[in-house]
Amino acid sequence: MIQPIRPAIHNKNYNCSKSINFKNSDILQTNSNVDAGKSDLVQYLESKDKQEKQNQILLGSASLFLTAATLGVLFIRGKNVRSKVPKVKTENLAGFKSLKNDADIPTISTCKSINTKLREFLQNQIDFAKAKPEDIAHAGSPEDAKRLMLYGAPGSGKSFFAKVYAKSLDAEYKEIKYSDLNSEWTGEHLENIKNCFENIIATAQKDDKKKFVVVLNEIDSMVLPIERVARGDGGHSAFKVEERSVFLNYLDEVANKAPNVTIIGTTNVSPKNKGLDGAAMSRFKNIMEVSYPDKKCLYEAMNEHLSAMGEGKEFIDSNKDKLKEFAALMEKRGCSYRDLNNIANASKSYYLKDYVNDKNTKFSIEYLDKAQKSIEVTDGELAGVI
């Protein structure tokens, strides 16, 4: 027979709360809502159940409060974090400048450190850009494709020769890197590209008689072959396809709305063998490789470096044969203009050290020889192109 839970009471004065030790039994003594007509156990269980319900309500309220507070903090924090991200100031990307008074940049007619093939290529573009409308009409209105592509190894002088082109046209010049347009926020990168080109168009339209040159460095970052992009990660692939589309559309926009703007793309990637996107290459019809400088170009470039010295011209005049031999050695090593600049600076540093100690010290070919032996030719020699 099933026995009742309540213990048997033989003594009317028996106190159940004293004979059975309940967990939290103090509730029995302090709860004023306990019904004296119910058993001690039932009163305890009901009281405990009521207390737990009250606790759940309190916990639920606290949880809702914390959730709301957390969401509020995240919202505010997220807003603050985004506001602190350094955004690209695209209004400054269209800020052109004149190279007219830049003594370090020659014109095509005064530039000596340029090979014949590249000189002819740039000269043809310059002559076309300078031609008057009536002359162009007389010649049958040939299409002026103001899209140039200069590709070649690092340090070969692509950006430098783009400046030579701009100065020869007396054009306003602006250089844009891919990193200038980049952003960690989805969609903001595309907005930067849009704003950049819109500003270029607006600037050029304000003075349609003036010529403008925009150099897009690292253009390969924006015009990867569509076949390569499609094989990438899904999200990234879709983004690059959209980026490519926006970029190509704005190339056409500039051509239609701002014909006084010439765009020059520079890249280390060869467009041969589908190294760059075909749709982009169809827009850049004038493509030229900028190769490593030959010994003649290296000789002229070295003379430019040395002529800035106090007795530089005197040294050049009395050491022409030795400087030509030095230039031939640099050509053999695959020396780029960047490498030559490093060697020239090193030779001047060696000379400065001796000149400080003895003002009678003269610059000599030994300083150049010491410099070229101490510096690795990074663009040709270490790259394994020779």
Secondary structure as UniProt FT lines:
FT   TURN            12..13
FT   HELIX           16..19
FT   TURN            23..25
FT   HELIX           26..30
FT   TURN            32..33
FT   TURN            36..37
FT   HELIX           40..84
FT   HELIX           90..93
FT   STRAND          97..98
FT   TURN            100..101
FT   TURN            103..104
FT   TURN            108..110
FT   HELIX           116..130
FT   HELIX           133..138
FT   TURN            139..140
FT   STRAND          147..151
FT   TURN            154..155
FT   HELIX           158..168
FT   TURN            169..170
FT   STRAND          172..176
FT   HELIX           178..181
FT   TURN            186..187
FT   HELIX           188..206
FT   TURN            207..209
FT   STRAND          212..216
FT   TURN            217..218
FT   HELIX           219..221
FT   HELIX           226..230
FT   HELIX           234..257
FT   TURN            259..260
FT   STRAND          261..267
FT   HELIX           272..274
FT   HELIX           278..283
FT   STRAND          286..289
FT   HELIX           295..306
FT   TURN            307..308
FT   TURN            310..311
FT   HELIX           312..318
FT   HELIX           320..332
FT   TURN            333..334
FT   HELIX           337..357
FT   TURN            359..360
FT   HELIX           365..374
FT   TURN            378..384
//
